[in-house]
């Protein structure tokens, strides 16, 4: 079966943004302004940093999994994203910055669970000659 274009676009978006974000995430750790913003949260800075790196790894793995048609990848992506938004909602001092992420998640979830996508993520059975 041919992969739906929407799945390719979402998967490559996740892969590219994860790879691009990694050096910026690393560099922001030495920025005193960024550190000061992180310290305003209820969560310890170390936990926020661990979640940020875990999120990048998760997005990269899910993007690759989506390209290969692994059903777990779309479920993990949506679950992790909802988890991140909920954490942000309860801990972030700047709640308005969560709106773009929530909108993107809603758009991606729509395309990830459409009938064409569902067909892509169903495991294909291989015919075996007896």
N, C-alpha and C positions, 0 to 999 in steps of 0.2 A: 504494500500500500504506500502511496505517496504521502509524505509528511505535509500537513496543511501549512500554508505560508505563515499564518498567524503564529503557529508553534515555533517555526524557524525564527521569526522575528523576535519573539519573546525570549527564546533560548539564547540567541546570539546577543540580545540586549543584556541579559543577565551575565553571560560570560564576559563580554567586553567591559561592562561597567564594573564588574568585580575585579578584573585584572587592572583596569585603570585606577580604581579607588584604592588599591593596596598601597602604593607608594604615598598617596596623599594621606591615607590613614596613618601611616608610619610617621610621616613628616609632621602631622598635626600634634603628635605627642610632645614634640619639643616647642610647640607654640604656647607661650604663656596665656594668651587670650583664650585659646581653645581649652586649655587646662582649667582656666578660671570658670568658663562656661560649664564644663563637665562637673566641676566641684559644686555647682549650684543644685545639682540633682540630689535626690534622696539616696540614690544608689551610689556606692563607693566608685571612685574613678576606675579602679582596677576591674571591677565587674563590668562597667560600661565598655572598657577597652576590650575585655575578653568577649563580650557580646558582639562588639563591632567586628572583630576578626572572625568569630564564629559565623556571623551573618554573611561576611564576604565568602568564606569557604562554602557555606550552605548554598549561596546563590550560584557560585561556580559549579558545584556538584549537581545542583538541580538543573542548571542550563544544559550541562553535558547530558544528563539523564533524559531531559526532554528531547534532545536531538536523537537519542537512541530509542525513544518510545517507552521508557520506563515509567510506569504509572505512579510509582512512589514519588517521582521527582516533582510532579505537579502538586501532589498532596502535601509533601514536605514544604515546598515553596510557599504555598498558601498558608499552611499552618504556622510556619516560622514567621511569615510576614504579619499575620494576625497577632501572634505572640509579641512581636516587636512593637506593633502599634499599641497594643494594650499596655505594655511596659511604658512606652512613651507617654501614653495618656495619663497614667498614674504618677509618673515621676518627672516628666519634663516641665521645666518652668515656662517653656515656649510652646504651647499646645498648637498654635496656628501652623507651625512648620510641619505638623503631621498631616495636614490636609492633602498636599500634593501626593504624598506616599499612599494615603488611603485611596485616593482617586485612581492612581496607577494600579494599585492592587485590585480594585474593583474591575477595572478594565481588563487586566490580565486574567483574573479569575473567570470573567465572562468568556474570553476566548479559550482558556484552558479547559473549560467544561462544556463547550458546545458539542453537538452531535459529531461533527467532523473530527474534533479533537478526541472525543471519547473513542471513536473508531481507531485512531492512531495509537492510543494508549492501551488498547486491548491486546494482550499477548497473542501473537500469531502462532498457530499450530503448524508444525512442519510435517509434511506428508512423508510417511515412511513406507518404502516398498517392502512388502512381506515376502 
